[in-house]
Amino acid sequence: MDARDLIYMDNAATSWPKPQRVYDFMMEFYRNNGVNPGRSGFDAAISAGDLVEQTRARLNRFFHGDLPERTVFCHNATDGLNLVIHGLVSPGDHVISTCLDHNSVLRPLNVLARDGIIDVTWLEPDASGFIRPEDVRGALRENTSLVAVNHGSNVIGTVQDVAAIGGLLRDEPPLFLIDASQTAGVVPIDIRAMNVDLLVATGHKALMGPTGTGVICVREHVEIRPTRAGGTGVRSAYPYHLEEYPWRLEYGTGNLIGIAGLWAGQEWIEEQGGPAAIHAREMELAGALLGGIRDLDRVTTYCCDGLDDHLATFSLNVEGIEAMNVGIMLDVDHEIATRTGLQCAPKCHECIGTFGLHGTVRFSLGPFNTPQHIERAVEAVREIAR
Ligand SMILES: Cc1ncc(COP(=O)(O)O)c(C=O)c1O
């Protein structure tokens, strides 16, 4: 089968296809300037360094960060979240996070808790899949150093009111970290207005970059301990890792071709009218898909009765058929790609009652889905549920 015949509804895993301009720019830039940025003084190295700094500044503006140098590149959200979590917490700290978080938050925190270093409170969502901001306030302790919240669920698609949570933490000591992996690029984010201290996002989903990219925005007042050390291309005689940003959190040669992809992704997002406009188009399709399947006999959908504060991502099960098998039928019989199972978010499945069912079938739409794709998906689910 030609991959282009595939109806791709797995954009929460990674967006695909990418906009043509992303492929073109990555190829062209890397072919002409694919040398080590920031290390040498010849023209191609200067161009490569300029692209890195311009992309950094652009992403900093995109998220309304304080200073461009405090927007740093990492390899993916997992890398960024580990750097931030391990660089912030200290023995004896208490951390608040949510049951909607991804394993890239759950696991680093679980390891620290298992080893007796920190204590973690996991907040459960309400029946509609939202974290109540007042629950965050209720869980605060004197030693709470960090509140980590998944902005958009990669299982049920609910988008948390991080501005409300940030607002109530404004005069409280803990730092507020959001995992914007599912929202960056489709939900407008202003970390200053939302009173977010740290944002981590992966680059290969709605930011439209390639895999192997991610970004961390660190507000001016936040200090993160470097937990790695190595080459930065700057002040090579200094025996330790540099304290200054961005090098404080960037180690070794960066992903230049990936950063070129992030630059082109920013161009494309702007050309489309920005995150809100992209989101509105995706939600129209999500509404049509849900409308076509939610009332089918034997089909259960989760936390998507209303689509306000929602991504174009949702989960379902078909009574009597394992999620994994529904996914195989969608793929083999209908050429529709979805993701089944626990989607790296086991606590979320415990909350929605699908852990024991081995998870759900997740549909996640992207900007290149069409009304025809939706018709085919509705028909496919109808046939499987019949
Ligand atoms: C909410 C959330 N956080 C973090 C991640 C991890 O992203 P990456 O695989 O790029 O590290 C994902 C990926 O699915 C995600 O959905």
PDBQT file of the ligand as one rigid body, heavy atoms in Angstrom, charges set to zero:
ROOT
HETATM    1  C1  LIG A 401       1.204  14.661  26.879  1.00  0.00    +0.000 C 
HETATM    2  C2  LIG A 401       2.506  14.116  26.392  1.00  0.00    +0.000 A 
HETATM    3  N1  LIG A 401       3.630  14.380  27.073  1.00  0.00    +0.000 NA
HETATM    4  C3  LIG A 401       4.815  13.921  26.678  1.00  0.00    +0.000 A 
HETATM    5  C4  LIG A 401       4.935  13.155  25.555  1.00  0.00    +0.000 A 
HETATM    6  C5  LIG A 401       6.291  12.621  25.180  1.00  0.00    +0.000 C 
HETATM    7  O1  LIG A 401       6.706  13.132  23.978  1.00  0.00    +0.000 OA
HETATM    8  P1  LIG A 401       8.035  12.557  23.285  1.00  0.00    +0.000 P 
HETATM    9  O2  LIG A 401       7.715  11.155  22.863  1.00  0.00    +0.000 OA
HETATM   10  O3  LIG A 401       8.286  13.460  22.157  1.00  0.00    +0.000 OA
HETATM   11  O4  LIG A 401       9.089  12.581  24.305  1.00  0.00    +0.000 OA
HETATM   12  C6  LIG A 401       3.802  12.845  24.803  1.00  0.00    +0.000 A 
HETATM   13  C7  LIG A 401       3.907  11.988  23.613  1.00  0.00    +0.000 C 
HETATM   14  O5  LIG A 401       3.000  11.292  23.237  1.00  0.00    +0.000 OA
HETATM   15  C8  LIG A 401       2.552  13.345  25.239  1.00  0.00    +0.000 A 
HETATM   16  O6  LIG A 401       1.429  13.066  24.574  1.00  0.00    +0.000 OA
ENDROOT
TORSDOF 0
